[in-house]
């Protein structure tokens, strides 16, 4: 099979806004986590599958296995579906309602 390129777990993409290492990134229907800092328009490596601790809406408490969504306006993960894209499932929510990070299994697509 000479048309195989790579597994696609990490993609080199043009940053849609300034991102830091560990920031979530949505580019069209692609969703992932930036491996490094990049300014708008620069190439950034985006990991599209795996388990990550990411910024979440701090007042939310997630249930393990709950569907999670990307709020592209506030650039945070939320459990609110309306107006947001499904990106993964909750594995942990941090320590209580004030937690700023939550653990998520991402799937690489913003649906």
TAVENHU-V746396 format. One record per pair of residues at least 4 apart in sequence whose C-alpha atoms are under 6 Angstrom apart, sorted by the first residue. I is the first residue (numbers start at 0). J is the second residue. Records with the same first field share a line. If there is no record, write none. Layout:
I=J  J
This chain:
8=46  47  48
9=45  46  47
10=44  45
11=43  44
12=42  43
13=40  41  42
14=39  40  41
15=39
16=39
17=37  38  39
18=22  36  37
19=35  36
20=33  34  35  36
21=32  33
22=32  33
23=31  32
24=30  31  32
25=29  30
28=108  109
29=107  108  109
30=107  108  109
31=45  46  47  107
32=45  46
33=44  45
34=44  45
37=41  43
47=107
48=105  106  107
49=104  105
50=103  104
51=102  103
52=100  101  102
53=100  101
54=75  99  100
55=75  76  77  99  100  101
56=77
57=97  98  99
58=96  97
59=96
60=96
61=92
63=89  90  91
64=88  89
65=88  89
66=88
67=77  78  85  87  88
68=76  77  78  83  84  85  86
69=76  83  84
70=74  75  83
84=109  110
85=109  110
86=105  108  109
87=104  105  106
88=103  104
89=103
90=102  103
91=101  102
92=101  102
93=98  100  101
94=98
